[in-house]
């Protein structure tokens, strides 16, 4: 789903064993979710989708839950307690009506929506393999998590790591929050993963650990640009010049605006 548009391309990760599977995050729209379902049926025709894990509360990572549950009635949609609370806030008129349904009008988003169930512990299992939710705090948004699958040396990073897509700083609008994001990335590094899947990535790109360093470098570049640039416009231009090949420059704008709004209110 990596084509260029005013919205970042979204990734979903399927991890399957002999009989069961786990999906991490869902697409946003009905048509995207329907094609994901077809793809999953193709990849694993006789297996059961047991869990869908949601990495963080932004609707673009979970609005596909109701359609997936229609197809796999025993599917458990799970997330950390804090993520479930964030999901609920996304369904209030302020976010659902004023943002999501305006950005994606005309019945593109399935209604009514359904949030995940809060996990009682930080792990769940399929076929004897552990999946661990790790809370990493405020990164691209509040209360984000990553999913660690030790047996696969895999980290599904949600929006903590980006894959060649301009990063969204609309909510990580202070130095403190951007430093927290850097610490979250260090948590991923400490797990020594062999594969890291970014929540927003260029279609077809490799899920290499180099995305960890690239995401950190981008945060540092944005941070220093907030100090040297004099306006949101200048910051936007600067980041685009530094990273001319990243997808979705539209994302820079929200971050640049938020960075200078924050400056003005100090
Ligand atoms: Zn997000």
Boltz pocket constraint, residues with backbone or C-beta under 6 A from the ligand:
constraints:
  - pocket:
      binder: B
      contacts: [[A, 56], [A, 58], [A, 140], [A, 141], [A, 159]]
      max_distance: 6.0
